Amino acid sequence: MPNVSKNGDEQTKLSITTELDEAHQEYLDEQKEKEEAFRESDIQLARVLEDLISLMIDRDFIRFTDFPEPAQKRLIERQGLRMKAAKLNLLDDEHLN
């Protein structure tokens, strides 16, 4: 933020300050923490919803084809990602032993 100041002989000095005052920085840190908490909550909720959808399909409450095509694609994509992650975890566990 530009800061203009004049000294005794009326010369103008322009200095760019990049430091935030302490209260402002604390506010920004708090907002960042809140955002991260919501993001983590969203990730956990997405996992719960995926598990719930799988359970409902397995118990024939709903059919996979009941979902719109974009939702079907996302569900398949997520299942693939989870399977890959599970395989990687198994490989890591084998190398650790």
N, C-alpha and C positions, 0 to 999 in steps of 0.2 A: 504494500500500500504506500503510495507516495506521501512523503512528509515534507512540507515546505516550511522553512524557517528563515528569518531575517536576523542578521547580526547587527551590531551597533552602527556600522557604516552603510546600512541599507542594501548590502549585497544579499542576493537571494541564493540560498543553497537548497538543492533538491537531493534528497537522499531516499533511496528505496529501502524500506524496512521489510524484512521477511519473517521476523519473529512475531508470533501471536502472543497477546498477553495471556497470562496464566489462566484466568477464568475462561477465556475463549477456548483455549487448548483443552481444558478439562471438559467443557461442553462437547467439543468435537470428539474427544475420547469416549465420553458416555454414549453419544449417538452411534459411534462405531460399534461399541459393545452391544448396544440394543439391536443393531442391524445383524450382527453376527449371531446373536441369540435367536432372532427370528429365522435366519437362514438355516441354522442347525435344526430348529424346530420344524421347518418346512421339509427338510431332508428326512427327518425321522417320521413325520406324518406321511410322506410319500411312500416310505417303506411299509408302514402300517396299511395304507390303502392298497398297495400291491399285494400284500399278504391276504388282506380281506377279499380282494377280487379273486385271487387264486382259490381261496377256501370256498367262496360262493360258487365258482365254476366247478370245483371238485365235487361239491355236494348238490350239484344240479339246480341251484337256486336261479342261476342265470347261465346263459350260453355266451361263449366268447364272441360269437357272431352277433350278439345283441348290441355290442359296442360299435360305435361308428368306426369306419376304416382308419382314420388317423389315430384313434385311441388304440385300436388293435396293433397298429404298427409300433406305437410307443411301448405298449406292454411287451411285445415280442422283443423289441430293442433292449428294454430294461432287463428282461429275463436273460438275454444273451450276455449282457454286461455283467450281471450277477454271477452267471455260470463261469465266465472268464475269470472274474475276481476270485471265485471259490477255487478254481484250478490253480491260480497263481499262489493262493494261500497254501494249498496242499504242497506245491513245489517248494515254497519257502520252508515249510515245516520239515520236509524231507531233508533239505540241505542243512538244517540246523541240528539234526540228530546225528 
